Amino acid sequence: MAVWDDLVGQDAVTAQLSAAARDADALVTATSAGAKGAALPTASKMTHAWLFTGPPGSGRSTAARAFAAALQCTSPDRALGGAPGCGFCDGCHTTLIGTHADVEIVRTDLLSIGVKDTRDLVRRAAMSPAGGRWQVIVLEDADRLTEGAGNVLLKAVEEPAPRTVWLLCAPSVEDALPTIRSRCRLLSLRTPSVEAVADILVRRDGIDPELAATVARATQGHIGRARRLATDEQARARRATVLRVPLRVDDVGGCLKAAQELVDAASDDAKQVAVDVDGKETEELRAALGASAGAGSRMPRGTAGAMKDLADRQKRRSTRTQRDTLDLALIDLAGFYRDVLAVQVGSKVGIANVEARDAIERIAASSRPENSLRRIESILACRQALERNVAPLLAVEAMTLSLRAG
């Protein structure tokens, strides 16, 4: 299976990346053969910095990882004219599973990426590749760089090491600093079709075709969310609860209760992550710092700062987990009212939330299109408020009251 097979509905992007990987491989081959000073030709499709953009679920990070694997491909078929990115050689395999010595994949579970972490990346990027091919830095959350971190990264992108490649991922061009995006080659991914997502769920994950079609339609082409809904019964139950919210906002009490339940569900997700990850992280750090086994044992002197840094990181991760879970709920809610609007205006586009058809038709019959538009706007306003660090409960309560008012 070639590394490009996981890219769903991105034929143009795949073709461009494959051509760039061929040019990059030709340079490595020429250098290995002793061609001193070998460099990429002026017309090369390869460059040192790329910016992958596209809506959530389009496969930005998947494309970046696939390209990184193609750059590290060591398949002997290349000598016979085969394209880099076989998916089976050691270079491809270790890159895709995240263990390749020359590929650094950076994702954050925090709200932002700071200056310190970025400086560490820049130092890593300045190193020569251990395997002799490319030093590849995949930054999956380039939109989370702080302004200071972006300025640190700018210098490395402007003057990269000879064999360093930066692969940056962001939802849109506007999410990257202008000075950085102007130095990157832009690749724009699109939302894959519902049919394409359902097909890959069946082929790659063995999902029942009917369930695959349902979750692909419900998530409107978001591959990651579709896979999660297909494989996680709890996620499907949580989504069903969200889709019942429009029927529970008939009075103020119902609005406030629905808001509290949405926030509580997000908090429970954050607590579950803490149970699964925080305890293990804490014990590993304690052991690394020389503490005795057991939570009550004394810490060596001078380690309080490291423990506090970990606690702060875990708190920021909990905040992001809560916000991400709430955001998914709001997206599902906006999709519900989008279906209501489609029914009201007689659109030929099929509704996404088939399982909630009765509720959709009921609300469509009891309101007007302008009510649905205002409700969608209130959901988008709630998402923006959460991004601006408004208290989650206050933001969601304001939204549910707006849903009631229509």
C-alpha positions, 0 to 999 in steps of 0.5 A, spaced: 500 500 500 503 506 497 503 512 502 498 516 498 492 511 499 490 514 506 489 521 502 481 521 501 479 525 495 486 529 494 488 527 487 491 533 485 495 534 492 497 527 491 500 528 484 504 534 486 507 531 492 509 525 488 512 529 483 516 533 488 518 526 492 521 524 485 525 530 484 527 530 492 529 523 491 533 525 484 537 530 488 539 524 494 541 519 488 545 524 485 549 526 491 550 519 493 553 518 487 558 523 488 556 529 484 559 535 489 554 541 490 548 537 487 542 542 488 535 542 486 534 545 479 530 551 478 524 548 475 524 542 481 517 541 484 521 540 491 522 545 496 524 546 503 518 549 506 510 547 505 504 549 508 498 544 508 491 547 508 484 545 508 478 544 513 478 540 519 478 532 517 480 534 510 487 530 511 492 535 512 496 531 517 495 525 513 498 528 507 504 531 511 506 524 514 505 521 507 510 526 504 515 525 509 515 518 508 516 518 501 522 523 502 525 517 506 523 512 502 528 507 501 525 502 496 529 498 491 524 499 486 526 507 485 532 504 481 527 501 476 523 507 476 518 506 481 515 512 485 518 514 492 513 512 497 512 505 497 509 504 504 513 498 505 520 499 506 523 501 513 523 509 511 516 509 509 514 504 515 518 508 521 516 515 518 508 513 518 508 510 525 513 516 528 519 512 529 524 515 524 530 518 526 530 524 521 522 525 522 520 529 527 512 530 528 509 535 532 502 536 535 500 539 541 495 537 546 495 544 549 492 551 547 498 554 543 505 552 541 510 557 545 517 560 544 521 554 548 518 549 544 519 552 537 527 553 539 528 546 540 525 545 533 529 550 530 535 546 533 533 540 531 532 542 524 539 545 523 542 538 524 544 533 518 539 527 517 542 521 520 540 517 515 543 521 509 536 523 506 532 529 509 531 532 516 523 533 516 519 537 521 512 536 521 508 541 525 501 539 525 498 545 529 502 551 525 496 555 527 497 554 534 504 558 534 504 564 538 507 570 535 513 570 538 514 562 536 512 564 529 518 569 529 523 564 532 520 559 526 521 564 521 528 565 521 529 557 520 524 557 514 528 563 511 535 560 511 534 552 512 539 547 513 541 544 506 537 537 507 531 540 512 524 540 510 518 544 514 511 541 513 506 546 516 499 544 517 493 549 518 486 550 517 487 556 512 492 560 509 490 566 514 492 562 520 499 562 518 503 568 519 504 572 513 511 572 513 512 564 514 506 563 509 510 567 504 516 562 504 512 556 503 509 552 497 501 552 499 497 546 498 490 546 499 486 540 501 478 540 500 473 536 504 472 529 501 466 526 499 461 522 503 462 517 499 469 517 499 469 517 506 465 511 507 469 507 502 475 508 506 472 506 512 469 500 509 476 498 506 481 500 511 477 499 518 472 494 516 466 498 518 459 495 516 457 499 510 451 501 512 454 504 519 460 507 514 455 511 510 451 513 516 457 516 520 460 519 513 454 523 512 453 525 519 460 528 519 460 531 512 466 528 510 470 529 516 475 523 516 477 523 523 470 524 526 467 519 522 472 513 524 471 515 531 463 515 531 464 508 527 468 505 532 466 508 539 459 507 541 460 512 547 461 517 542 455 516 538 451 516 544 454 523 546 452 525 539 445 523 540 444 527 546 447 533 543 442 532 537 436 532 542 438 539 545 433 543 540 427 539 543 429 541 550 430 549 550 422 550 550 423 554 557 429 558 560 430 552 565 431 547 559 436 552 556 440 552 562 440 545 564 442 543 557 447 548 557 450 545 564 449 538 561 454 539 555 459 543 559 459 537 564 460 532 558 466 536 556 469 536 563 468 528 563 472 527 557 477 532 560 477 528 566 478 521 563 484 524 559 487 526 566 485 519 569 488 515 562 495 520 561 496 525 567 498 519 573 502 515 568 506 522 566 507 524 573 510 517 575 514 517 570 517 524 571 518 522 579 522 516 577 526 520 572 527 525 577 529 520 582 523 519 587 522 513 590 516 509 588 509 511 591 505 517 590 507 519 597 514 519 597 519 525 598 521 528 592 529 530 591 531 537 592 530 542 586 525 538 583 519 542 585 519 546 578 519 541 574 513 538 577 510 544 577 511 545 569 508 538 568 502 540 573 501 546 569 502 543 562 496 538 564 492 543 566 492 546 559 491 540 556 485 539 560 482 546 558 484 544 551 480 537 551 474 540 554 474 546 549 475 541 543 469 536 546 465 542 546 467 544 539 465 538 536 458 538 540 457 545 537 459 543 530 454 537 531 448 542 533 450 547 527 449 541 523 442 539 526 440 546 524 443 546 517 438 540 516 432 544 519 434 550 514 435 545 508 428 542 509 425 549 510 427 552 504 426 545 500 433 544 498 434 537 494 441 536 498 440 530 503 440 531 510 446 529 514 442 527 521 438 522 518 437 519 525 434 525 527 429 526 522 423 527 526 426 532 530 428 536 524 422 536 521 418 538 527 422 544 528 422 546 521 415 546 521 414 550 527 419 555 525 421 559 519 428 559 515 430 566 518 430 563 525 434 557 523 439 562 520 439 566 527 440 559 531 446 557 527 449 564 528 448 563 535 452 557 535 458 560 531 458 566 536 459 561 542 464 557 538 468 564 537 467 566 545 470 559 547 476 561 542 476 568 546 477 564 553 469 566 555 467 561 561 464 555 557 458 555 561 456 562 560 458 562 553 453 555 552 448 558 556 447 564 552 447 560 546 442 555 548 437 561 550 438 564 543 436 557 540 430 558 544 429 565 542 430 563 535 
